Amino acid sequence: MRKSILSVFAFLLLVVLSPLGAPVRAESPAPDLNIYLFQSNSCSHCTEEKAFLKEMAPKYPGLVINSYEVSGNPQNLQLMIKVGEKLGVETGGVPFLVIGKESIIGFNSAETTGTQIERKIEDGLQSSPEDIVKQVLAENSNLVTVKTYLTSDGSTKEKPIEKKSPVNLNLQSLPLPLFTFVIALMDGFNPCAMWALLFLISLLLGMKDRKKMWLLGGTFIVTSGVVYFLFLSAWLNFFMVMGYALIIRYIVGIFAFGLGVYYLYDFYKNRGGCVVSENEKRRGFIERLKEVVLSKHLSIALLGMVVLAASVNLIELLCSAGLPAVYTKVLSMNNLPVWQYYLYLVFYILIFMLDDIIVFVGAMITLQAFGIKNKYAKYSHLIGGIIVLLIGIALIFKPELLSFK
């Protein structure tokens, strides 16, 4: 009887204590959420988004940020295109962020695009969405891609292998102000609108009123500068809005390359003039210019000079559209405050107008008209052609060289 009681007691004790000896199943950590950023080192919007993601990362411990540089890695670019096809979205621009089955193209600000990104990340951490990029990589095992992991301290767990170039052409060592100076100076060597200033000077030198000479000539130069500034601003704003599209960079690069080839061909053929404007247009301008200069009313003469200067510069913009378009594209690729972009445009205009100012002031002081004709155009096309050609090649193949430090 005692043995039976002891057996029952032992059995009950075993049942009660058995859970204590059972293995405890650890709570599984929240699964990681992989997000994928396709970006370009030469894209200012990409730089802003990377900075935002790095700053945001510590808030989400399960977040893994994979970054693919596409402008210098064709395999990464192919991956981005295939991911876009899988998602059914266009992948014509960067930054291109993929979170599960969702994608976000472009980056405006932390308040707008940033809020949208965080919302999708929070949803992804809760729902563990399907990893589309991982699927594409599995389906295309032949793709040899290189990625980095963005972290909050700006370091990377994995770095791409950089190929050494036999030609060490690193424009990043050239400060942006110096680059601006060189391009603006070359652009100023364009003789397309110089003919109008030289003809104006020849008319002014026949006047006896020195004050009127300075006012009319100065008005022509200032108006020309304002028109060119507006022209540069239009290009800059276009690239700031559309610059994220890779196709825009390739178009500008091909255009710059073609323009450089044309300038060098023009130098080889020893053509020294501008062939955009028709002679009839120039003759019409000359006749109106005579009327303005000979006007007895200074206010009417000044107003007429503003209109004529704006007109001739708008007409001749076709002759000199190349360098401004190329320069503003390069400028938009640098991550700067808005006011600095326009400060660079003002600096560009000052250097661009330097030769006009020298010619005009020299003529007013010496009372002799002088200018540079065939050799002026010939060698400006040689130097400008080489520079634009190199910029075109860099835009197409190595755009990060044009992101100045």
CORJO-V812063 format. One record per backbone hydrogen bond with DSSP energy under -0.5 kcal/mol. CO is the residue of the C=O (numbers start at 0). NH is the residue of the N-H. If there is no record, write none. Layout:
CO;NH / CO;NH
This chain:
0;4 / 1;5 / 2;6 / 3;7 / 4;8 / 5;9 / 6;10 / 7;11 / 8;12 / 9;13 / 10;14 / 11;15 / 12;16 / 13;17 / 14;18 / 16;19 / 16;20 / 17;20 / 17;21 / 18;21 / 22;24 / 23;25 / 31;33 / 32;34 / 32;63 / 33;99 / 34;65 / 35;37 / 35;97 / 36;38 / 36;67 / 37;94 / 37;95 / 38;69 / 38;70 / 39;42 / 41;43 / 42;46 / 43;47 / 44;48 / 45;49 / 46;50 / 47;51 / 48;52 / 49;53 / 50;54 / 51;55 / 52;56 / 53;57 / 55;58 / 56;59 / 59;62 / 61;32 / 63;34 / 63;65 / 64;66 / 64;149 / 65;36 / 66;147 / 67;38 / 67;69 / 72;76 / 73;77 / 74;78 / 75;79 / 76;80 / 77;81 / 78;82 / 79;83 / 80;84 / 81;85 / 82;86 / 83;87 / 83;88 / 91;245 / 91;246 / 94;105 / 95;37 / 96;103 / 97;35 / 98;101 / 99;131 / 101;98 / 103;96 / 108;112 / 108;113 / 109;114 / 111;115 / 112;116 / 113;117 / 114;118 / 115;119 / 116;120 / 117;121 / 118;122 / 119;123 / 120;124 / 121;125 / 122;126 / 123;127 / 129;131 / 130;134 / 131;135 / 132;136 / 133;137 / 134;138 / 135;139 / 139;142 / 142;144 / 145;68 / 147;66 / 147;149 / 148;156 / 150;153 / 154;150 / 159;161 / 165;167 / 166;168 / 167;169 / 168;170 / 169;172 / 170;173 / 171;404 / 172;174 / 174;178 / 175;179 / 176;180 / 177;181 / 178;182 / 179;183 / 180;184 / 181;185 / 182;186 / 183;187 / 184;188 / 186;189 / 190;194 / 192;195 / 192;196 / 193;197 / 194;198 / 195;199 / 196;200 / 197;201 / 198;202 / 199;203 / 200;204 / 202;205 / 203;206 / 207;209 / 208;212 / 209;213 / 210;214 / 211;215 / 212;216 / 213;217 / 214;218 / 215;219 / 216;220 / 217;221 / 218;222 / 219;223 / 220;224 / 221;225 / 222;226 / 223;227 / 224;228 / 225;229 / 226;230 / 227;231 / 228;232 / 229;233 / 230;234 / 231;235 / 232;236 / 233;237 / 234;238 / 235;239 / 236;240 / 237;241 / 238;242 / 241;244 / 243;93 / 244;247 / 244;248 / 245;249 / 246;250 / 247;251 / 248;252 / 249;253 / 250;254 / 251;255 / 252;256 / 253;257 / 254;258 / 255;259 / 256;260 / 257;261 / 258;262 / 259;263 / 260;264 / 261;265 / 262;266 / 263;267 / 264;268 / 265;270 / 266;269 / 269;271 / 277;281 / 278;282 / 279;283 / 280;284 / 281;285 / 282;286 / 283;287 / 284;288 / 285;289 / 286;290 / 287;291 / 288;292 / 289;293 / 291;294 / 295;297 / 296;300 / 297;301 / 298;302 / 299;303 / 300;304 / 301;305 / 302;306 / 303;307 / 304;308 / 305;309 / 306;310 / 307;311 / 308;312 / 309;313 / 310;314 / 311;315 / 312;316 / 314;317 / 315;318 / 315;319 / 316;319 / 319;323 / 320;324 / 321;325 / 322;326 / 323;327 / 324;328 / 325;329 / 326;330 / 327;331 / 328;332 / 329;332 / 330;333 / 333;335 / 336;339 / 336;340 / 337;341 / 338;342 / 339;343 / 340;344 / 341;345 / 342;346 / 343;347 / 344;348 / 345;349 / 346;350 / 347;351 / 348;352 / 350;353 / 352;356 / 353;357 / 354;358 / 355;359 / 356;360 / 357;361 / 358;362 / 359;363 / 360;364 / 361;365 / 362;366 / 362;367 / 372;376 / 373;377 / 374;378 / 375;379 / 376;380 / 377;381 / 378;382 / 379;383 / 380;384 / 381;385 / 382;386 / 383;387 / 384;388 / 385;389 / 386;390 / 387;391 / 388;392 / 389;393 / 390;394 / 391;395 / 392;396 / 392;397 / 393;397 / 397;400 / 398;401 / 399;402 / 401;403
